[in-house]
Amino acid sequence: MTERSLEVLRLGRVGYKDALDLQALLEAEVIARREKDYLALLEHPHTFTIGRRATNDGVLATAEILRKLGVEVFETNRGGRVTYHGIGQVVGYPIISLSPHREDVHKYVRDLEEVLIRSMADFGVEAFRIEGLTGVHTAQGKVAAIGVHLKRWVTTHGFALNVSTDLSYYNWIIACEGEPVTSMEELLGREITLAEVEDRLEQRFREVFEYSSKETAAIAPASS
């Protein structure tokens, strides 16, 4: 088995459309070559995204309220329903090939949950799965959402982890299964930087997905 290489892209704040375009480019490369995988870690401006399982009433805000809140809305091809992306949240987009040894979408989602659970444990937060639901939960509420898309066993979209997120934006959507949400800062009672969370996410991602070599790139964020 050929050793797989993972390049981690730390992109800062990136507009959602720009992130979609980047994922499409990387997805095409990984499908064509199967030589290198990618994990993009970034932060979005205020955005509501609508997944394939969403209903028409998932976004509660009117167009006028959305303008006042400064929120963009995008329909996506990821799984799941409606979720929020925004400032103070680490979003992770793995663009990796699951072929030929990891061709199991349910295991892939469980592995993403494992990355997040281990990362939370690094900060002393007890996080866990809830049977029948996707994402990572705590006793105070859901701290991370997951929604993925696969094409020819190459992944796009991924996870969103609330670090210092303004949770009031969730009041304007019916998020996922409607469960309460929380953030790492709310759980820990102290400030925490996105950079230190990204450090743990990268390490745990390499561990769970069994990447040995380290390659990290910091790229200037695209315009939002």
C-alpha positions as CSV (number, residue, x, y, z in Angstrom):
1,M,0.0,0.0,0.0
2,T,1.4,3.4,-1.0
3,E,1.9,5.9,1.8
4,R,-0.7,8.6,1.5
5,S,0.3,12.3,1.9
6,L,-1.9,14.9,3.5
7,E,-1.5,18.7,3.0
8,V,-3.2,20.8,5.5
9,L,-4.3,24.3,4.3
10,R,-4.9,26.9,7.0
11,L,-6.8,29.5,5.1
12,G,-8.1,32.0,7.6
13,R,-11.4,33.6,6.8
14,V,-12.8,32.6,3.4
15,G,-16.1,33.4,1.8
16,Y,-18.3,30.3,1.3
17,K,-18.4,30.6,-2.5
18,D,-14.6,30.8,-2.6
19,A,-14.4,27.7,-0.4
20,L,-16.7,25.8,-2.7
21,D,-14.6,26.7,-5.7
22,L,-11.4,25.6,-3.9
23,Q,-13.0,22.3,-3.0
24,A,-14.0,21.7,-6.6
25,L,-10.4,22.3,-7.8
26,L,-8.9,20.0,-5.1
27,E,-11.6,17.4,-5.7
28,A,-10.7,17.2,-9.4
29,E,-7.0,16.9,-8.6
30,V,-7.5,14.1,-6.1
31,I,-9.8,12.2,-8.4
32,A,-7.4,12.5,-11.3
33,R,-4.2,11.7,-9.5
34,R,-4.9,10.0,-6.1
35,E,-1.4,11.1,-4.9
36,K,-2.1,13.7,-2.3
37,D,-5.1,14.4,0.1
38,Y,-6.0,17.8,1.6
39,L,-7.5,19.1,4.7
40,A,-8.6,22.8,4.6
41,L,-9.1,24.5,7.9
42,L,-10.8,27.9,7.8
43,E,-13.4,30.3,9.1
44,H,-16.4,31.6,7.2
45,P,-18.3,34.9,7.3
46,H,-21.9,34.5,8.6
47,T,-23.5,31.8,6.3
48,F,-26.5,29.5,6.4
49,T,-26.1,26.4,4.3
50,I,-28.9,24.1,3.2
51,G,-28.1,20.4,2.8
52,R,-29.9,17.7,0.7
53,R,-32.2,16.7,3.6
54,A,-33.4,20.2,4.4
55,T,-37.0,21.2,4.2
56,N,-38.2,24.6,2.9
57,D,-38.8,26.0,6.4
58,G,-35.3,25.3,7.7
59,V,-34.3,29.0,7.5
60,L,-36.6,31.1,9.8
61,A,-35.2,34.6,8.9
62,T,-36.8,36.7,6.2
63,A,-34.7,38.1,3.4
64,E,-34.8,41.5,5.2
65,I,-33.5,39.9,8.4
66,L,-30.8,38.1,6.6
67,R,-29.6,41.4,5.1
68,K,-29.6,43.0,8.6
69,L,-27.7,40.0,10.1
70,G,-25.2,40.0,7.2
71,V,-25.9,36.3,6.4
72,E,-25.6,34.7,3.0
73,V,-27.6,31.5,2.2
74,F,-26.3,28.7,0.0
75,E,-27.9,25.4,-1.1
76,T,-25.2,22.7,-1.1
77,N,-24.8,19.0,-2.2
78,R,-23.7,17.9,1.2
79,G,-25.7,15.6,3.4
80,G,-27.7,17.0,6.3
81,R,-30.2,19.8,6.8
82,V,-29.6,23.5,7.6
83,T,-26.6,24.6,9.5
84,Y,-24.7,27.8,10.4
85,H,-21.1,28.7,9.5
86,G,-19.6,31.9,10.9
87,I,-17.0,33.8,12.8
88,G,-15.5,32.0,15.7
89,Q,-16.0,28.6,14.2
90,V,-13.4,26.2,12.7
91,V,-14.6,24.6,9.5
92,G,-12.8,21.6,8.2
93,Y,-13.0,20.4,4.6
94,P,-11.2,17.1,4.0
95,I,-10.7,16.4,0.3
96,I,-9.4,12.9,0.6
97,S,-9.6,9.7,-1.4
98,L,-11.3,6.8,0.5
99,S,-10.4,4.4,-2.3
100,P,-9.5,1.6,-2.2
101,H,-9.1,0.9,1.5
102,R,-11.7,3.1,3.2
103,E,-14.7,2.8,1.0
104,D,-17.4,3.1,3.7
105,V,-19.2,6.4,4.1
106,H,-20.6,5.5,7.5
107,K,-17.1,4.7,8.8
108,Y,-15.8,8.0,7.3
109,V,-18.4,10.0,9.2
110,R,-17.7,8.1,12.4
111,D,-14.0,8.8,11.9
112,L,-14.7,12.5,11.5
113,E,-16.6,12.4,14.8
114,E,-13.6,10.6,16.4
115,V,-11.3,13.4,15.3
116,L,-13.5,15.9,16.9
117,I,-14.1,13.9,20.1
118,R,-10.3,13.4,20.6
119,S,-9.7,17.1,19.9
120,M,-12.3,18.1,22.5
121,A,-10.7,15.7,25.0
122,D,-7.4,17.6,24.5
123,F,-9.1,20.7,26.0
124,G,-10.8,18.7,28.8
125,V,-14.2,18.7,27.1
126,E,-16.2,15.4,27.3
127,A,-17.8,15.0,23.9
128,F,-19.7,12.0,22.5
129,R,-21.9,10.6,19.7
130,I,-25.6,10.2,20.0
131,E,-27.0,7.1,18.3
132,G,-29.1,8.0,15.2
133,L,-27.6,11.5,15.0
134,T,-24.6,12.9,13.1
135,G,-22.1,15.2,14.7
136,V,-20.5,15.6,18.1
137,H,-22.4,16.4,21.3
138,T,-21.8,17.4,24.9
139,A,-24.0,17.5,28.0
140,Q,-24.7,21.2,27.2
141,G,-25.6,20.7,23.5
142,K,-24.1,20.0,20.1
143,V,-20.7,21.4,19.6
144,A,-19.9,20.2,16.0
145,A,-21.9,19.5,12.9
146,I,-20.9,17.2,10.1
147,G,-22.2,17.1,6.5
148,V,-20.3,15.4,3.7
149,H,-20.4,14.7,0.0
150,L,-18.6,11.9,-2.0
151,K,-17.8,11.7,-5.7
152,R,-15.9,8.7,-6.9
153,W,-14.9,8.0,-3.3
154,V,-13.3,11.5,-2.9
155,T,-14.8,13.6,0.0
156,T,-15.8,17.2,0.1
157,H,-17.6,19.4,2.7
158,G,-16.9,18.2,6.3
159,F,-17.3,19.5,9.8
160,A,-18.0,22.8,11.6
161,L,-16.8,23.2,15.2
162,N,-18.1,26.0,17.4
163,V,-15.2,27.5,19.2
164,S,-16.1,31.1,20.1
165,T,-19.2,31.3,17.9
166,D,-22.0,33.7,18.5
167,L,-24.7,31.1,19.1
168,S,-27.6,33.6,18.6
169,Y,-27.4,33.0,14.8
170,Y,-28.7,29.5,15.4
171,N,-32.0,31.1,16.5
172,W,-32.7,31.9,12.9
173,I,-32.5,28.3,11.6
174,I,-33.8,24.8,12.5
175,A,-30.3,23.4,12.8
176,C,-29.9,19.7,11.9
177,E,-32.3,17.8,14.2
178,G,-33.2,20.9,16.2
179,E,-31.0,20.0,19.2
180,P,-29.5,22.7,21.4
181,V,-26.0,24.0,20.4
182,T,-23.0,25.1,22.4
183,S,-19.4,26.3,21.9
184,M,-16.0,25.4,23.3
185,E,-15.8,28.8,25.0
186,E,-19.2,28.3,26.6
187,L,-18.2,24.9,27.8
188,L,-14.7,25.9,29.1
189,G,-15.7,29.3,30.5
190,R,-12.6,30.9,28.9
191,E,-11.3,32.4,25.6
192,I,-9.7,30.0,23.2
193,T,-8.1,30.8,19.8
194,L,-9.0,29.1,16.5
195,A,-5.3,28.5,15.9
196,E,-4.8,26.3,19.0
197,V,-8.0,24.3,18.1
198,E,-6.7,23.9,14.5
199,D,-3.4,22.5,15.9
200,R,-5.3,19.8,17.8
201,L,-7.6,19.0,14.8
202,E,-4.7,18.6,12.5
203,Q,-2.9,16.2,14.8
204,R,-6.0,14.2,15.6
205,F,-7.0,14.0,11.9
206,R,-3.6,12.6,10.9
207,E,-3.8,10.1,13.8
208,V,-7.3,8.8,13.0
209,F,-6.8,8.7,9.2
210,E,-3.3,7.3,9.6
211,Y,-1.2,9.9,7.8
212,S,2.5,9.8,8.8
213,S,4.2,12.7,7.0
214,K,3.4,16.3,7.9
215,E,2.8,19.0,5.3
216,T,1.1,22.2,6.3
217,A,0.6,25.3,4.2
218,A,-0.7,28.7,5.3
219,I,-2.4,30.4,2.3
220,A,-3.7,34.0,2.2
221,P,-7.5,33.8,2.4
222,A,-9.6,34.4,-0.7
223,S,-11.8,37.5,-0.7
224,S,-15.2,36.9,0.9
